[in-house]
Amino acid sequence: MTKTVRVVAAVLAILMGLSAIGMVAMYISAAEVYDGTSVSASLSGSGTEADPYLIANGADLAYFAANPVDNASYKLTNDIVWSSYTKGSELPTESNWNPIPFNGNFDGNGKTVSGLCVVSDAEGVGFFAYADGSVKNLTVKDSYFKGKTNVGGIVGKITDFTDEQKDTDFVRYLVVENCVNYADIEVTSGNGYSGGIFGGANRKNQIILTISGCVNYGSVSYNSTSGNSIIGGIAGQLNGREIIVENCANFGTVSSTTPLSGGIVAQTGGSSNKAGDGTLVKISNCINYADVSGQRLSGGITGRLYGNGVIENCVSVGKVTINIDNKNAAQYGHLAGLITTEGSVKNSIYLEGCASNALAPDTAPGYVAGEAKAIADINSDATVTALGEAYALVDGVLTLKIVATAGQVESTEPEVPETTEPAPETTEPAPETTEPAPETTEPAPETTEPAPETTEPGSSTPTGDSAIFYLVIAIVAIAATGIVAKKREN
């Protein structure tokens, strides 16, 4: 009996050990947070469009941030957790990220970078400090960006012009496409620019900028009472030769204590961009779900639109709160869901009664608003038909289709069965000779199934099924050990 007890006790001890090892391994695999110090010696790839530099981990990202190559192409190959900071945590008092100055092409490849924190008085804050070229398929999550001006979750500003380039025919081009931001954004300058995706661009005839298919979930704010901050859910100030903002959605609150705030863009163009000067500004197929607040020039889509501007097929269902002082009420009073000063509003709607403390459109000469509709009319098949194929009803709510896929890239997995489909024909007899195999390997999916969850950005706890599995083993082992010990005493 004593020998049997010893054997059982040994087996139980082994089970408990395996349980402990399994739990520890799960916690280690789930963390995957960059150590904050290691830097790769180089990146794989040659930097061309066909063979981009590859960024696979935190050490690679640190190398890229310190050594960006002009006019090169980069590609992110894995999610990267830069730090343990998560949204809702105590706001950081110091930075752990140096925004990247970038001129080239960056493909986020549907991956996520999280845990970035910037607290500074810099001009040009975000994942990228500034950029020209293209940035696409990138998601920034669990992050916080605070700067003086030109603050954006993806790009702070367009690359600066040298003295030799200013007031010449030199043009900078930037495309920000299919990007998602969850980072909270704060601008500190009274005349600063900030937006959930992009901060600011301000060269009348020298910028061609497109922001397409982007979604913002982070808050954008300015909290002082001085100056004229310019903040928007997608972008702050956009002034250039050609400005296109299309298929974008904002879910993040936009709040300012000064004028010029918008659910999509705060201000496009500038006072020097008057109708007829050739400047093209178009905001189309964009939707704002969030609350917007500010003084005077604040609206669900834009605060102010200069130049040959057009708002088309846009919707705002967020609440707009306008803090109008008596001095400027007559001139700037009206701002409901949509507004433009010298452009036009086409086929666009806003939620009826969404604006508080605003004058009626006919008492604010020079400003044009869209059509006000009740929520039942907005969330209808008729509205989807009127707005076009960019929209759909999802669970009875008007939605921009891009919201469901923003930040993702098309999977290439379906291509595999096509290339390997003939294989079963040549190996058809194989299942008969290896028929028992599934039984011996059947448990494998259970041990590997949780893997995708443990590598989710920012995850630091084991997944439910596997945690319960190991916990049950531990409990059974402990209980059985107690029983055996009791029998041994008897």
C-alpha positions as a Python dict, from the first residue, in 0.01 Angstrom:
ca = {
    (1, 'M'): (0, 0, 0),
    (2, 'T'): (285, 235, 82),
    (3, 'K'): (444, 180, -258),
    (4, 'T'): (114, 249, -434),
    (5, 'V'): (69, 569, -236),
    (6, 'R'): (416, 682, -334),
    (7, 'V'): (350, 615, -702),
    (8, 'V'): (20, 803, -694),
    (9, 'A'): (181, 1093, -509),
    (10, 'A'): (461, 1108, -767),
    (11, 'V'): (210, 1115, -1055),
    (12, 'L'): (12, 1389, -887),
    (13, 'A'): (328, 1590, -829),
    (14, 'I'): (411, 1562, -1199),
    (15, 'L'): (59, 1679, -1293),
    (16, 'M'): (90, 1976, -1064),
    (17, 'G'): (429, 2061, -1211),
    (18, 'L'): (297, 2040, -1567),
    (19, 'S'): (3, 2260, -1470),
    (20, 'A'): (234, 2522, -1322),
    (21, 'I'): (465, 2513, -1624),
    (22, 'G'): (169, 2543, -1860),
    (23, 'M'): (30, 2845, -1675),
    (24, 'V'): (368, 3018, -1666),
    (25, 'A'): (425, 2948, -2035),
    (26, 'M'): (88, 3098, -2120),
    (27, 'Y'): (160, 3416, -1928),
    (28, 'I'): (500, 3453, -2095),
    (29, 'S'): (360, 3400, -2444),
    (30, 'A'): (73, 3637, -2376),
    (31, 'A'): (292, 3928, -2265),
    (32, 'E'): (522, 3977, -2565),
    (33, 'V'): (598, 4334, -2468),
    (34, 'Y'): (909, 4493, -2620),
    (35, 'D'): (1188, 4511, -2362),
    (36, 'G'): (1244, 4881, -2431),
    (37, 'T'): (1618, 4855, -2498),
    (38, 'S'): (1709, 4605, -2769),
    (39, 'V'): (1770, 4735, -3121),
    (40, 'S'): (1823, 4522, -3430),
    (41, 'A'): (2152, 4561, -3614),
    (42, 'S'): (1966, 4584, -3947),
    (43, 'L'): (1642, 4493, -4120),
    (44, 'S'): (1585, 4216, -4369),
    (45, 'G'): (1487, 4323, -4719),
    (46, 'S'): (1638, 4573, -4959),
    (47, 'G'): (1393, 4862, -4914),
    (48, 'T'): (1241, 4848, -5260),
    (49, 'E'): (870, 4828, -5329),
    (50, 'A'): (909, 4465, -5438),
    (51, 'D'): (1140, 4377, -5148),
    (52, 'P'): (1060, 4616, -4860),
    (53, 'Y'): (1248, 4635, -4533),
    (54, 'L'): (1063, 4406, -4289),
    (55, 'I'): (974, 4503, -3933),
    (56, 'A'): (894, 4194, -3727),
    (57, 'N'): (934, 4295, -3362),
    (58, 'G'): (1007, 4576, -3119),
    (59, 'A'): (1381, 4565, -3182),
    (60, 'D'): (1320, 4605, -3555),
    (61, 'L'): (1080, 4893, -3493),
    (62, 'A'): (1339, 5062, -3270),
    (63, 'Y'): (1594, 5032, -3550),
    (64, 'F'): (1351, 5178, -3804),
    (65, 'A'): (1258, 5467, -3575),
    (66, 'A'): (1625, 5559, -3534),
    (67, 'N'): (1735, 5493, -3893),
    (68, 'P'): (1459, 5569, -4146),
    (69, 'V'): (1582, 5562, -4504),
    (70, 'D'): (1439, 5827, -4737),
    (71, 'N'): (1234, 5701, -5031),
    (72, 'A'): (1249, 5341, -4908),
    (73, 'S'): (963, 5096, -4860),
    (74, 'Y'): (886, 4923, -4528),
    (75, 'K'): (643, 4652, -4423),
    (76, 'L'): (522, 4546, -4079),
    (77, 'T'): (500, 4166, -4046),
    (78, 'N'): (373, 4121, -3688),
    (79, 'D'): (174, 4304, -3422),
    (80, 'I'): (409, 4491, -3188),
    (81, 'V'): (339, 4578, -2824),
    (82, 'W'): (579, 4865, -2757),
    (83, 'S'): (493, 4900, -2387),
    (84, 'S'): (240, 4780, -2132),
    (85, 'Y'): (43, 5108, -2151),
    (86, 'T'): (-324, 5049, -2231),
    (87, 'K'): (-612, 5285, -2290),
    (88, 'G'): (-772, 5384, -1963),
    (89, 'S'): (-446, 5356, -1771),
    (90, 'E'): (-310, 5655, -1583),
    (91, 'L'): (-190, 5910, -1837),
    (92, 'P'): (186, 5897, -1885),
    (93, 'T'): (405, 6183, -1768),
    (94, 'E'): (692, 6108, -2004),
    (95, 'S'): (741, 5971, -2354),
    (96, 'N'): (842, 5620, -2453),
    (97, 'W'): (827, 5686, -2827),
    (98, 'N'): (1011, 5920, -3065),
    (99, 'P'): (781, 5989, -3363),
    (100, 'I'): (947, 5884, -3690),
    (101, 'P'): (1038, 6140, -3960),
    (102, 'F'): (948, 5950, -4276),
    (103, 'N'): (963, 6002, -4650),
    (104, 'G'): (877, 5682, -4834),
    (105, 'N'): (619, 5405, -4839),
    (106, 'F'): (505, 5224, -4525),
    (107, 'D'): (272, 4924, -4532),
    (108, 'G'): (128, 4827, -4194),
    (109, 'N'): (9, 4503, -4354),
    (110, 'G'): (-302, 4491, -4134),
    (111, 'K'): (-91, 4475, -3818),
    (112, 'T'): (-119, 4672, -3494),
    (113, 'V'): (135, 4876, -3297),
    (114, 'S'): (30, 4949, -2938),
    (115, 'G'): (166, 5105, -2621),
    (116, 'L'): (311, 5424, -2774),
    (117, 'C'): (319, 5733, -2551),
    (118, 'V'): (437, 6083, -2638),
    (119, 'V'): (418, 6374, -2394),
    (120, 'S'): (607, 6671, -2536),
    (121, 'D'): (594, 7025, -2669),
    (122, 'A'): (709, 6910, -3011),
    (123, 'E'): (558, 7001, -3347),
    (124, 'G'): (479, 6681, -3533),
    (125, 'V'): (361, 6401, -3304),
    (126, 'G'): (213, 6060, -3385),
    (127, 'F'): (341, 5725, -3505),
    (128, 'F'): (511, 5935, -3770),
    (129, 'A'): (627, 6287, -3683),
    (130, 'Y'): (589, 6384, -4047),
    (131, 'A'): (566, 6207, -4379),
    (132, 'D'): (535, 6226, -4751),
    (133, 'G'): (481, 5928, -4981),
    (134, 'S'): (229, 5674, -4848),
    (135, 'V'): (121, 5516, -4522),
    (136, 'K'): (-137, 5238, -4538),
    (137, 'N'): (-293, 4942, -4354),
    (138, 'L'): (-167, 5049, -4010),
    (139, 'T'): (-353, 5037, -3678),
    (140, 'V'): (-232, 5225, -3369),
    (141, 'K'): (-389, 5106, -3045),
    (142, 'D'): (-358, 5163, -2669),
    (143, 'S'): (-152, 5478, -2718),
    (144, 'Y'): (-147, 5845, -2623),
    (145, 'F'): (-8, 6142, -2816),
    (146, 'K'): (28, 6490, -2670),
    (147, 'G'): (215, 6771, -2846),
    (148, 'K'): (225, 7140, -2923),
    (149, 'T'): (81, 7122, -3273),
    (150, 'N'): (43, 6890, -3573),
    (151, 'V'): (-59, 6591, -3361),
    (152, 'G'): (-217, 6287, -3525),
    (153, 'G'): (-251, 5919, -3442),
    (154, 'I'): (-90, 5806, -3768),
    (155, 'V'): (93, 6115, -3906),
    (156, 'G'): (156, 6447, -3734),
    (157, 'K'): (214, 6662, -4041),
    (158, 'I'): (339, 6662, -4396),
    (159, 'T'): (715, 6692, -4439),
    (160, 'D'): (842, 7047, -4398),
    (161, 'F'): (946, 7250, -4700),
    (162, 'T'): (1299, 7384, -4721),
    (163, 'D'): (1353, 7754, -4786),
    (164, 'E'): (1453, 7667, -5141),
    (165, 'Q'): (1129, 7472, -5197),
    (166, 'K'): (890, 7730, -5055),
    (167, 'D'): (691, 7937, -5303),
    (168, 'T'): (815, 7733, -5598),
    (169, 'D'): (648, 7465, -5809),
    (170, 'F'): (772, 7195, -5574),
    (171, 'V'): (484, 6976, -5448),
    (172, 'R'): (468, 6720, -5169),
    (173, 'Y'): (239, 6421, -5203),
    (174, 'L'): (99, 6208, -4921),
    (175, 'V'): (-156, 5928, -4917),
    (176, 'V'): (-282, 5792, -4583),
    (177, 'E'): (-498, 5491, -4660),
    (178, 'N'): (-683, 5219, -4468),
    (179, 'C'): (-545, 5320, -4127),
    (180, 'V'): (-712, 5303, -3786),
    (181, 'N'): (-634, 5503, -3474),
    (182, 'Y'): (-740, 5425, -3117),
    (183, 'A'): (-489, 5660, -2950),
    (184, 'D'): (-615, 5961, -2757),
    (185, 'I'): (-487, 6288, -2903),
    (186, 'E'): (-420, 6615, -2719),
    (187, 'V'): (-282, 6939, -2859),
    (188, 'T'): (-143, 7203, -2623),
    (189, 'S'): (-90, 7511, -2844),
    (190, 'G'): (-373, 7761, -2877),
    (191, 'N'): (-307, 7770, -3250),
    (192, 'G'): (-228, 7401, -3287),
    (193, 'Y'): (-356, 7146, -3538),
    (194, 'S'): (-458, 6794, -3443),
    (195, 'G'): (-669, 6504, -3567),
    (196, 'G'): (-729, 6138, -3498),
    (197, 'I'): (-548, 6029, -3815),
    (198, 'F'): (-357, 6335, -3935),
    (199, 'G'): (-260, 6662, -3764),
    (200, 'G'): (-201, 6937, -4017),
    (201, 'A'): (-84, 7046, -4361),
    (202, 'N'): (-61, 7413, -4454),
    (203, 'R'): (99, 7512, -4786),
    (204, 'K'): (-158, 7659, -5023),
    (205, 'N'): (-21, 7548, -5360),
    (206, 'Q'): (232, 7281, -5269),
    (207, 'I'): (46, 6994, -5106),
    (208, 'I'): (-156, 6714, -5262),
    (209, 'L'): (-302, 6502, -4982),
    (210, 'T'): (-544, 6209, -4977),
    (211, 'I'): (-683, 6050, -4662),
    (212, 'S'): (-891, 5748, -4759),
    (213, 'G'): (-1062, 5458, -4583),
    (214, 'C'): (-946, 5563, -4234),
    (215, 'V'): (-1129, 5529, -3901),
    (216, 'N'): (-1064, 5709, -3573),
    (217, 'Y'): (-1177, 5584, -3231),
    (218, 'G'): (-953, 5804, -3014),
    (219, 'S'): (-1057, 6129, -2848),
    (220, 'V'): (-915, 6458, -2981),
    (221, 'S'): (-897, 6752, -2742),
    (222, 'Y'): (-767, 7099, -2661),
    (223, 'N'): (-825, 7217, -2305),
    (224, 'S'): (-695, 7575, -2280),
    (225, 'T'): (-898, 7891, -2337),
    (226, 'S'): (-649, 8085, -2547),
    (227, 'G'): (-590, 8090, -2921),
    (228, 'N'): (-779, 7920, -3202),
    (229, 'S'): (-697, 7553, -3195),
    (230, 'I'): (-801, 7356, -3504),
    (231, 'I'): (-896, 6996, -3422),
    (232, 'G'): (-1092, 6725, -3603),
    (233, 'G'): (-1187, 6360, -3572),
    (234, 'I'): (-987, 6265, -3882),
    (235, 'A'): (-771, 6573, -3944),
    (236, 'G'): (-717, 6925, -3813),
    (237, 'Q'): (-598, 7183, -4068),
    (238, 'L'): (-579, 7083, -4436),
    (239, 'N'): (-458, 7351, -4675),
    (240, 'G'): (-309, 7265, -5013),
    (241, 'R'): (-348, 7240, -5387),
    (242, 'E'): (-564, 6927, -5370),
    (243, 'I'): (-720, 6787, -5054),
    (244, 'I'): (-926, 6466, -5066),
    (245, 'V'): (-1083, 6306, -4758),
    (246, 'E'): (-1300, 6009, -4851),
    (247, 'N'): (-1457, 5698, -4698),
    (248, 'C'): (-1357, 5794, -4343),
    (249, 'A'): (-1543, 5752, -4015),
    (250, 'N'): (-1499, 5909, -3673),
    (251, 'F'): (-1611, 5758, -3341),
    (252, 'G'): (-1387, 5967, -3112),
    (253, 'T'): (-1514, 6273, -2925),
    (254, 'V'): (-1378, 6607, -3044),
    (255, 'S'): (-1370, 6871, -2773),
    (256, 'S'): (-1220, 7218, -2774),
    (257, 'T'): (-1257, 7534, -2569),
    (258, 'T'): (-1182, 7748, -2877),
    (259, 'P'): (-1330, 7775, -3229),
    (260, 'L'): (-1271, 7544, -3523),
    (261, 'S'): (-1353, 7182, -3448),
    (262, 'G'): (-1512, 6923, -3674),
    (263, 'G'): (-1617, 6561, -3659),
    (264, 'I'): (-1419, 6483, -3974),
    (265, 'V'): (-1201, 6788, -4054),
    (266, 'A'): (-1177, 7108, -3851),
    (267, 'Q'): (-1080, 7339, -4138),
    (268, 'T'): (-982, 7292, -4498),
    (269, 'G'): (-809, 7564, -4693),
    (270, 'G'): (-722, 7897, -4538),
    (271, 'S'): (-819, 8261, -4565),
    (272, 'S'): (-592, 8289, -4871),
    (273, 'N'): (-782, 8009, -5047),
    (274, 'K'): (-1082, 8179, -5200),
    (275, 'A'): (-1331, 8037, -5446),
    (276, 'G'): (-1198, 8038, -5799),
    (277, 'D'): (-827, 8005, -5718),
    (278, 'G'): (-810, 7646, -5845),
    (279, 'T'): (-782, 7480, -5506),
    (280, 'L'): (-976, 7154, -5482),
    (281, 'V'): (-1111, 7039, -5147),
    (282, 'K'): (-1349, 6744, -5134),
    (283, 'I'): (-1486, 6555, -4835),
    (284, 'S'): (-1700, 6264, -4952),
    (285, 'N'): (-1857, 5946, -4813),
    (286, 'C'): (-1760, 6032, -4456),
    (287, 'I'): (-1961, 5976, -4140),
    (288, 'N'): (-1925, 6119, -3790),
    (289, 'Y'): (-2082, 5934, -3496),
    (290, 'A'): (-1917, 6132, -3216),
    (291, 'D'): (-1996, 6441, -3012),
    (292, 'V'): (-1822, 6763, -3116),
    (293, 'S'): (-1783, 7075, -2905),
    (294, 'G'): (-1617, 7411, -2955),
    (295, 'Q'): (-1680, 7781, -3002),
    (296, 'R'): (-1853, 7929, -3304),
    (297, 'L'): (-1706, 7736, -3596),
    (298, 'S'): (-1770, 7378, -3491),
    (299, 'G'): (-1964, 7116, -3682),
    (300, 'G'): (-2032, 6747, -3724),
    (301, 'I'): (-1834, 6725, -4048),
    (302, 'T'): (-1632, 7048, -4072),
    (303, 'G'): (-1585, 7366, -3878),
    (304, 'R'): (-1500, 7575, -4183),
    (305, 'L'): (-1439, 7500, -4550),
    (306, 'Y'): (-1255, 7749, -4768),
    (307, 'G'): (-1176, 7739, -5138),
    (308, 'N'): (-1360, 7538, -5400),
    (309, 'G'): (-1475, 7299, -5131),
    (310, 'V'): (-1737, 7027, -5157),
    (311, 'I'): (-1897, 6812, -4888),
    (312, 'E'): (-2072, 6523, -5061),
    (313, 'N'): (-2254, 6208, -4942),
    (314, 'C'): (-2160, 6281, -4580),
    (315, 'V'): (-2351, 6212, -4260),
    (316, 'S'): (-2322, 6338, -3903),
    (317, 'V'): (-2524, 6186, -3621),
    (318, 'G'): (-2312, 6318, -3333),
    (319, 'K'): (-2421, 6592, -3098),
    (320, 'V'): (-2266, 6933, -3169),
    (321, 'T'): (-2231, 7176, -2880),
    (322, 'I'): (-2139, 7534, -2967),
    (323, 'N'): (-2022, 7782, -2707),
    (324, 'I'): (-2113, 8113, -2869),
    (325, 'D'): (-2017, 8439, -2708),
    (326, 'N'): (-2245, 8736, -2774),
    (327, 'K'): (-1980, 8927, -2963),
    (328, 'N'): (-1963, 8674, -3245),
    (329, 'A'): (-2307, 8516, -3234),
    (330, 'A'): (-2448, 8701, -3533),
    (331, 'Q'): (-2152, 8628, -3757),
    (332, 'Y'): (-2068, 8272, -3657),
    (333, 'G'): (-2381, 8150, -3486),
    (334, 'H'): (-2497, 7867, -3707),
    (335, 'L'): (-2321, 7539, -3699),
    (336, 'A'): (-2530, 7229, -3705),
    (337, 'G'): (-2424, 6900, -3854),
    (338, 'L'): (-2245, 7028, -4163),
    (339, 'I'): (-2098, 7360, -4268),
    (340, 'T'): (-1908, 7528, -4547),
    (341, 'T'): (-1839, 7895, -4608),
    (342, 'E'): (-1768, 7924, -4980),
    (343, 'G'): (-1805, 7570, -5106),
    (344, 'S'): (-2112, 7353, -5137),
    (345, 'V'): (-2294, 7071, -4960),
    (346, 'K'): (-2428, 6794, -5181),
    (347, 'N'): (-2651, 6502, -5084),
    (348, 'S'): (-2543, 6519, -4719),
    (349, 'I'): (-2743, 6496, -4399),
    (350, 'Y'): (-2714, 6554, -4028),
    (351, 'L'): (-2921, 6453, -3730),
    (352, 'E'): (-3215, 6683, -3669),
    (353, 'G'): (-3172, 6879, -3347),
    (354, 'C'): (-2814, 6759, -3297),
    (355, 'A'): (-2674, 7109, -3241),
    (356, 'S'): (-2721, 7298, -2918),
    (357, 'N'): (-2688, 7675, -2878),
    (358, 'A'): (-2679, 7730, -3256),
    (359, 'L'): (-2862, 7980, -3471),
    (360, 'A'): (-3085, 7871, -3756),
    (361, 'P'): (-2927, 7853, -4105),
    (362, 'D'): (-3124, 8147, -4241),
    (363, 'T'): (-2988, 8375, -3968),
    (364, 'A'): (-2625, 8298, -4048),
    (365, 'P'): (-2559, 8442, -4394),
    (366, 'G'): (-2269, 8296, -4587),
    (367, 'Y'): (-2290, 7951, -4429),
    (368, 'V'): (-2439, 7646, -4594),
    (369, 'A'): (-2567, 7342, -4407),
    (370, 'G'): (-2688, 7003, -4520),
    (371, 'E'): (-3032, 6854, -4472),
    (372, 'A'): (-3156, 6777, -4122),
    (373, 'K'): (-3328, 6441, -4075),
    (374, 'A'): (-3476, 6248, -3786),
    (375, 'I'): (-3285, 5939, -3675),
    (376, 'A'): (-3550, 5705, -3817),
    (377, 'D'): (-3509, 5863, -4159),
    (378, 'I'): (-3129, 5845, -4138),
    (379, 'N'): (-3136, 5474, -4049),
    (380, 'S'): (-3344, 5373, -4349),
    (381, 'D'): (-3309, 5190, -4679),
    (382, 'A'): (-3409, 5508, -4859),
    (383, 'T'): (-3111, 5695, -4712),
    (384, 'V'): (-2871, 5414, -4805),
    (385, 'T'): (-3002, 5425, -5160),
    (386, 'A'): (-2964, 5804, -5172),
    (387, 'L'): (-2609, 5806, -5032),
    (388, 'G'): (-2481, 5526, -5253),
    (389, 'E'): (-2280, 5204, -5232),
    (390, 'A'): (-2034, 5327, -4966),
    (391, 'Y'): (-2309, 5290, -4703),
    (392, 'A'): (-2517, 5005, -4562),
    (393, 'L'): (-2758, 4933, -4278),
    (394, 'V'): (-2597, 4713, -4012),
    (395, 'D'): (-2837, 4599, -3740),
    (396, 'G'): (-3065, 4882, -3845),
    (397, 'V'): (-2799, 5154, -3815),
    (398, 'L'): (-2656, 5355, -4105),
    (399, 'T'): (-2291, 5254, -4138),
    (400, 'L'): (-2002, 5326, -4366),
    (401, 'K'): (-1896, 4990, -4509),
    (402, 'I'): (-1526, 5061, -4468),
    (403, 'V'): (-1566, 5054, -4088),
    (404, 'A'): (-1592, 4675, -4093),
    (405, 'T'): (-1261, 4624, -4273),
    (406, 'A'): (-1052, 4933, -4193),
    (407, 'G'): (-691, 4852, -4111),
    (408, 'Q'): (-717, 4497, -4243),
    (409, 'V'): (-565, 4355, -4559),
    (410, 'E'): (-707, 4087, -4782),
    (411, 'S'): (-609, 3739, -4672),
    (412, 'T'): (-416, 3522, -4916),
    (413, 'E'): (-524, 3199, -4744),
    (414, 'P'): (-792, 3112, -5005),
    (415, 'E'): (-517, 3083, -5265),
    (416, 'V'): (-361, 2783, -5089),
    (417, 'P'): (-643, 2531, -5157),
    (418, 'E'): (-635, 2624, -5524),
    (419, 'T'): (-265, 2546, -5563),
    (420, 'T'): (-284, 2226, -5357),
    (421, 'E'): (-628, 2102, -5462),
    (422, 'P'): (-500, 1827, -5697),
    (423, 'A'): (-292, 1675, -5415),
    (424, 'P'): (-570, 1456, -5264),
    (425, 'E'): (-614, 1279, -5600),
    (426, 'T'): (-252, 1164, -5614),
    (427, 'T'): (-246, 1061, -5249),
    (428, 'E'): (-604, 931, -5220),
    (429, 'P'): (-508, 588, -5075),
    (430, 'A'): (-311, 755, -4795),
    (431, 'P'): (-603, 794, -4553),
    (432, 'E'): (-648, 413, -4542),
    (433, 'T'): (-289, 346, -4430),
    (434, 'T'): (-282, 636, -4186),
    (435, 'E'): (-643, 618, -4067),
    (436, 'P'): (-551, 592, -3695),
    (437, 'A'): (-345, 912, -3716),
    (438, 'P'): (-630, 1151, -3643),
    (439, 'E'): (-691, 972, -3312),
    (440, 'T'): (-332, 1012, -3195),
    (441, 'T'): (-313, 1378, -3300),
    (442, 'E'): (-673, 1479, -3223),
    (443, 'P'): (-585, 1662, -2899),
    (444, 'A'): (-338, 1886, -3083),
    (445, 'P'): (-590, 2152, -3188),
    (446, 'E'): (-691, 2195, -2824),
    (447, 'T'): (-337, 2280, -2718),
    (448, 'T'): (-273, 2518, -3008),
    (449, 'E'): (-621, 2671, -3050),
    (450, 'P'): (-567, 2957, -2803),
    (451, 'A'): (-248, 3076, -2978),
    (452, 'P'): (-408, 3362, -3178),
    (453, 'E'): (-561, 3502, -2860),
    (454, 'T'): (-237, 3494, -2663),
    (455, 'T'): (-60, 3701, -2929),
    (456, 'E'): (-332, 3965, -2948),
    (457, 'P'): (-181, 4314, -2911),
    (458, 'G'): (-162, 4423, -2553),
    (459, 'S'): (-285, 4092, -2415),
    (460, 'S'): (-124, 4000, -2085),
    (461, 'T'): (-355, 3730, -1948),
    (462, 'P'): (-411, 3368, -2055),
    (463, 'T'): (-721, 3281, -2256),
    (464, 'G'): (-1019, 3128, -2082),
    (465, 'D'): (-1029, 2769, -2211),
    (466, 'S'): (-663, 2690, -2158),
    (467, 'A'): (-653, 2865, -1821),
    (468, 'I'): (-949, 2658, -1703),
    (469, 'F'): (-785, 2340, -1834),
    (470, 'Y'): (-466, 2397, -1636),
    (471, 'L'): (-659, 2514, -1331),
    (472, 'V'): (-873, 2199, -1328),
    (473, 'I'): (-560, 1983, -1344),
    (474, 'A'): (-411, 2172, -1053),
    (475, 'I'): (-728, 2146, -843),
    (476, 'V'): (-769, 1775, -913),
    (477, 'A'): (-405, 1712, -833),
    (478, 'I'): (-424, 1903, -505),
    (479, 'A'): (-747, 1729, -401),
    (480, 'A'): (-613, 1388, -490),
    (481, 'T'): (-293, 1456, -300),
    (482, 'G'): (-497, 1535, 10),
    (483, 'I'): (-694, 1212, -23),
    (484, 'V'): (-379, 1006, -64),
    (485, 'A'): (-218, 1174, 234),
    (486, 'K'): (-524, 1101, 448),
    (487, 'K'): (-521, 734, 348),
    (488, 'R'): (-155, 718, 426),
    (489, 'E'): (-219, 848, 776),
    (490, 'N'): (-484, 579, 830),
}
